[in-house]
Amino acid sequence: MQIKITKEQLEAIKDLTDDISSMIGCGEADERWEKQVKLIDKMLSDNKLKPRAFK
């Protein structure tokens, strides 16, 4: 699958992922959030993109 994405859209995805990552451990959705954060990190890595700022 290929998608078109702008640099701004990619940065928005990374920012949202950072926000969610910072909330892991504070709620009931931790398992789901952890899985989604890992999937986004893998997508960035697989596409040789710069990693998120917050890890």
C-alpha positions, -999 to +999 in steps of 0.1 A: +000+000+000+012+035-008-002+068+004+006+104-004+015+124+027+029+158+032+057+167+056+032+185+078+009+155+079+038+132+089+048+157+116+012+157+129+011+119+131+044+120+150+032+147+174+000+128+181+020+096+187+043+115+211+012+128+230-003+093+232+030+077+242+034+102+271-001+091+284+007+054+285+005+042+321-022+067+330-054+051+316-073+020+307-064+021+270-027+015+277-025-019+258-042-005+227-021+027+228+011+008+232+003-013+201-006+017+180+026+036+191+047+006+181+030+003+148+037+039+140+073+036+151+077+006+129+062+024+099+087+053+104+116+029+107+105+007+077+104+038+056+137+052+068+120+082+082+133+103+111+120+088+144+096+106+168+111+131+193+096+115+224+104+079+232 
